[in-house]
């Protein structure tokens, strides 16, 4: 059985096509990942699969595990947790907890998200760890990360404190950010909180360090990170109109550079790409020959209206390809998948969309069998094989 491939011209569908020279964003980040969550389109990937020190951005995995435990009923936001000597020993970003404290899970979540508390991260980790230790929680996080498709992450602690072998890629952090948004819509607004004055303990440490929350660009999360080894990084998300963009950058050399690069990426993602109508459900995109049917051909169409995110600066129509195995043997049911529409845009991932039959085709009677037999003889002795099938 042969695979037939057709190139579709602008008459079939038209869309913005290729990235013009210089449109791809150049970033000073050591690694970057930009993802349009609305359409599932990767807009930028620079060293995105490289395992790198994530600093406090790895706290997102601790938060994910805590949210998951609450959703599963294994933990409640009202639970009160003790603070171990190990948790209280951490410096850096902190809730300034001590071993006499007993803190609610809700306060600990805010302490991690808003204040980036290393101590709060460890308290949650020890409560959720299979063996009660932070190291055990690290192994659990790594296993769960694999299940979520994060293949370039190994987590050995709950806070992102510098440790040998504690790494995440920007792509993995992007996957994790998207899952936090999608899986926990009730809890996700915590990431937009700009202040949390826990117990008024340290008023100077009550502000969220995420710079994009105050820029007026639709940002509503997620987490900053900084160590000497990792540089300055940020996992962020912003909404404008009907679109949401998730982005991760790391390896910047200052807080200012991180803030400027974050704003530049958000503006680029929303202004240089737009959704376009590509194909309408029910509109015939191509025609396939039918074998032994009451009809000689059947139309191929998309099952749902197709919109794609495409660059806005280049308006040339591009070819899509229809791929199917043909001729297609009757009977055929309307809506039955018969092939694929493959669309390739320079700089963006290939998009593959199922194509379905636009009508029923029943098995033919005597006349259909005679017509098929004649076609076989014609193809064998007087016509190039496959020509009929390739005649649009």
C-alpha positions in Angstrom: 0.0 0.0 0.0 1.4 3.4 -1.0 1.4 6.6 0.9 0.3 9.5 -1.1 1.5 13.0 -0.3 -0.1 16.2 -1.6 1.1 19.7 -1.1 -1.8 22.1 -0.4 -1.6 25.5 -1.9 -3.0 28.7 -0.6 -6.3 27.8 -2.2 -6.7 25.1 0.4 -5.7 27.2 3.4 -3.5 30.3 3.9 -1.6 31.2 7.0 1.4 33.2 8.2 4.3 31.0 7.4 8.0 31.4 8.2 10.1 33.3 10.7 11.7 36.1 8.8 15.4 36.6 9.2 16.1 38.1 12.7 12.6 37.4 14.1 13.7 34.6 16.3 14.5 36.1 19.7 18.1 36.3 20.8 18.4 36.0 24.6 21.3 36.5 26.9 20.0 33.8 29.2 22.2 30.7 29.4 19.1 28.6 28.8 15.5 29.6 27.9 12.2 28.0 27.1 9.1 29.8 25.9 5.8 28.0 25.5 2.4 29.2 24.3 0.2 27.1 26.6 -3.0 28.1 24.8 -2.0 26.5 21.5 0.7 24.1 22.8 3.4 25.8 20.7 7.1 26.0 21.7 8.1 29.5 20.7 11.8 29.4 21.8 14.1 26.8 23.1 17.7 27.7 23.9 19.7 24.9 25.6 16.2 23.9 26.9 17.0 20.3 27.6 20.3 21.0 29.4 20.3 19.9 33.1 21.3 23.0 35.0 21.3 24.1 38.6 17.7 25.5 39.1 18.2 27.4 42.4 14.9 28.2 44.0 12.9 27.5 40.9 13.0 23.8 41.9 10.7 24.8 44.8 8.0 24.6 42.2 8.3 20.8 42.4 8.0 20.9 46.2 4.8 23.1 45.7 3.5 20.7 43.1 3.9 17.7 45.4 2.2 19.6 48.3 -0.7 20.7 46.1 -1.1 17.1 44.9 -1.1 15.8 48.5 -3.9 18.3 49.4 -5.9 17.3 46.3 -5.5 13.7 47.2 -6.6 14.2 50.8 -3.3 13.2 52.3 -2.8 16.7 53.7 -5.0 19.7 54.4 -4.2 23.4 54.3 -5.3 23.6 57.9 -2.8 20.9 59.1 -0.2 22.2 61.5 3.4 21.0 61.0 6.4 21.1 63.3 9.7 22.6 62.4 12.7 20.3 62.7 16.2 21.4 63.6 17.2 20.6 60.0 14.5 22.9 58.6 15.3 25.7 61.0 19.0 25.5 60.1 18.6 27.0 56.6 19.8 30.5 55.8 19.2 32.4 52.6 15.6 33.1 51.7 13.6 32.2 54.8 10.4 32.5 56.9 12.8 32.7 59.9 11.2 29.6 61.5 12.5 28.0 64.7 12.0 24.7 66.3 9.3 26.1 68.7 7.1 27.0 65.7 4.1 24.9 64.5 3.0 26.3 61.2 -0.1 25.7 59.1 0.3 24.2 55.7 -1.4 27.3 54.2 1.2 29.6 55.7 4.0 27.3 54.6 2.7 27.3 51.0 2.7 31.1 51.1 6.1 31.0 52.7 7.5 29.0 49.8 5.7 30.8 47.0 5.9 34.4 48.1 9.0 34.4 50.4 10.9 31.6 48.8 11.4 30.1 52.2 14.1 27.4 52.3 12.9 26.5 55.8 9.3 26.3 54.8 10.2 24.0 51.8 12.0 21.6 54.1 9.1 21.5 56.6 6.7 20.5 53.8 9.2 18.0 52.4 9.7 16.2 55.7 5.9 15.9 56.1 5.5 14.4 52.7 8.7 12.3 52.5 8.3 8.5 52.6 11.0 8.2 55.3 10.5 11.6 56.9 13.7 13.0 55.5 14.4 15.7 52.9 16.6 13.3 51.0 13.7 10.8 50.8 11.5 13.6 49.5 14.1 14.4 46.8 13.9 10.8 45.5 10.1 11.0 45.5 10.2 14.3 43.6 12.6 12.9 41.0 10.3 9.8 40.5 7.2 12.0 40.1 9.1 14.4 37.8 9.7 11.4 35.5 6.0 10.6 35.5 5.2 14.1 34.5 7.6 13.9 31.5 10.4 15.9 33.1 13.3 13.7 31.8 16.2 16.1 32.6 15.6 16.7 36.3 17.2 15.1 39.3 16.2 16.6 42.7 18.1 16.0 45.8 16.5 18.6 48.1 13.3 20.6 48.5 14.6 24.1 48.2 17.1 24.3 45.4 19.9 24.8 47.9 23.2 24.2 45.9 23.9 20.5 45.9 25.8 18.2 43.6 23.5 16.5 41.1 20.5 18.8 41.8 19.5 19.8 38.3 16.5 20.7 36.1 16.3 21.8 32.5 14.3 25.0 31.5 12.0 22.7 29.4 11.3 20.6 32.5 10.6 23.8 34.5 8.3 24.9 31.7 6.4 21.6 31.9 6.1 21.9 35.6 4.9 25.4 35.4 2.2 24.5 33.0 1.1 21.6 35.1 0.8 23.8 38.2 -1.5 26.1 36.2 -3.6 23.4 34.6 -3.8 20.9 37.5 -4.4 23.3 40.4 -6.4 26.3 39.3 -7.7 26.8 42.8 -4.3 27.1 44.3 -2.5 28.8 41.4 -3.6 32.4 42.4 -1.2 32.1 45.3 1.6 32.7 42.8 0.3 36.2 42.1 0.4 37.3 45.7 3.0 40.1 46.1 3.2 40.2 49.9 3.1 37.8 52.8 3.9 39.1 56.3 4.2 35.9 58.2 3.6 36.7 61.9 5.1 40.1 61.2 8.3 38.4 62.0 10.6 40.1 59.5 8.8 43.0 57.9 11.6 43.6 55.5 11.2 40.0 54.1 7.5 40.2 53.2 7.7 41.0 49.5 7.5 38.6 46.5 10.8 38.8 44.6 9.1 38.0 41.2 9.6 41.3 39.2 7.1 40.5 36.5 4.1 40.6 38.9 4.4 44.4 39.0 5.0 45.2 35.4 1.4 45.3 34.1 2.0 42.7 31.4 -0.5 40.2 32.6 2.0 38.2 34.7 0.6 36.0 37.5 3.5 33.7 38.5 5.6 31.8 39.2 9.1 31.7 40.9 12.5 33.3 40.9 15.8 31.6 41.6 19.3 32.7 42.3 22.6 31.1 43.4 26.1 32.0 42.4 26.3 28.8 40.3 22.9 29.1 38.6 22.9 32.9 38.1 19.5 34.7 38.1 16.5 32.8 36.8 12.8 33.0 36.6 9.9 30.7 35.7 7.0 32.9 34.7 3.6 33.0 33.1 1.5 35.8 31.7 -2.0 36.1 30.2 -3.0 38.6 27.5 -6.4 38.3 25.8 -7.1 34.6 25.3 -3.5 33.5 25.3 -1.2 32.3 28.1 2.5 32.1 27.8 4.9 30.2 30.1 8.6 31.0 30.0 11.7 29.9 31.9 15.1 31.7 31.8 18.2 31.1 33.7 21.9 32.1 33.9 21.4 35.9 33.9 24.0 38.0 35.7 21.8 40.3 37.8 18.3 40.9 39.1 17.9 43.8 36.7 18.9 41.6 33.7 16.4 39.0 34.8 13.6 41.5 35.0 14.4 43.1 31.7 14.8 39.8 29.9 11.5 38.5 31.4 9.6 41.6 30.2 11.2 41.4 26.7 10.3 37.7 26.3 6.7 38.3 27.3 6.3 41.2 24.9 7.9 39.3 22.1 5.8 36.2 22.6 2.5 38.1 22.5 3.4 40.6 19.8 5.3 38.5 17.3 2.8 35.6 17.2 -0.9 35.4 16.7 -3.6 32.8 16.3 -4.9 32.3 12.7 -7.7 30.2 11.3 -6.2 27.5 9.1 -9.0 25.1 8.3 -12.7 24.8 9.0 -14.4 21.6 10.0 -16.3 20.1 7.1 -14.4 22.0 4.4 -12.8 19.5 2.0 -9.1 19.8 2.1 -8.2 16.9 -0.3 -9.8 14.0 -2.1 -8.9 10.3 -1.7 -9.7 7.6 -4.2 -12.1 4.8 -3.0 -11.7 1.1 -3.7 -14.9 -0.9 -4.3 -17.3 1.8 -3.1 -20.5 3.4 -4.3 -18.4 6.6 -4.8 -15.1 6.8 -6.6 -13.7 9.4 -4.2 -14.2 10.7 -0.6 -13.3 14.1 0.8 -10.9 14.6 3.6 -11.5 17.3 6.2 -10.5 18.3 9.7 -12.8 17.2 12.5 -12.7 20.5 14.3 -11.9 24.0 13.3 -8.1 24.4 13.2 -6.4 27.5 14.6 -2.6 27.7 14.8 -0.2 30.1 16.4 2.0 31.6 13.7 4.5 34.4 13.2 2.9 37.7 12.2 5.6 39.3 10.1 5.6 37.0 7.2 2.3 36.6 5.3 3.2 34.1 2.5 1.0 31.1 2.3 2.8 27.8 3.0 2.2 24.3 1.8 0.7 21.7 4.1 0.8 18.0 3.2 -2.0 15.5 3.2 -0.8 12.0 3.9 -3.0 8.9 3.6 -2.8 5.2 2.5 -4.8 4.8 -0.7 -6.9 3.9 -2.4 -9.2 3.6 0.6 -11.4 0.5 0.7 -15.1 0.9 1.3 -17.1 0.9 3.5 -16.1 4.3 4.9 -17.9 6.1 7.7 -18.2 9.9 7.9 -15.8 11.1 10.6 -13.5 8.0 10.2 -9.8 9.0 10.3 -8.2 8.4 7.0 -5.0 10.4 7.1 -3.1 13.4 8.5 -2.6 17.1 7.6 1.1 18.0 8.3 2.0 21.7 8.6 5.6 22.8 9.1 6.5 26.4 10.0 10.1 27.4 10.1 11.2 27.9 13.7 8.0 26.2 15.1 7.3 22.5 15.8 5.6 20.4 13.1 1.8 20.2 13.6 0.0 17.0 12.7 -3.8 17.0 12.5 -6.0 14.0 11.8 -8.1 14.1 8.6 -11.4 12.4 8.5 -13.9 11.4 5.8 -16.5 14.0 5.0 -19.2 11.5 4.0 -20.2 7.9 4.2 -19.2 5.6 1.3 -20.9 2.2 1.1 -19.6 -0.9 -0.5 -20.4 -0.9 -4.2 -22.4 -3.4 -6.1 -21.7 -5.1 -9.5 -21.1 -1.9 -11.4 -18.6 -0.7 -8.8 -16.7 -4.0 -9.0 -16.6 -3.8 -12.8 -15.4 -0.2 -12.6 -12.6 -1.3 -10.1 -11.6 -4.2 -12.3 -11.4 -1.9 -15.4 -9.3 0.6 -13.4 -6.9 -2.2 -12.4 -6.4 -3.2 -16.0 -6.1 0.3 -17.1 -3.4 1.1 -14.5 -1.6 -2.2 -15.2 -1.4 -1.8 -19.0 -2.1 1.7 -19.9 -1.6 4.1 -17.0 1.2 5.0 -14.6 0.6 3.4 -11.1 -0.7 5.8 -8.6 -1.5 8.5 -11.1 -5.3 8.3 -10.5 -4.7 8.5 -6.8 -2.5 11.6 -7.2 -5.0 13.4 -9.4 -6.5 16.0 -7.0 
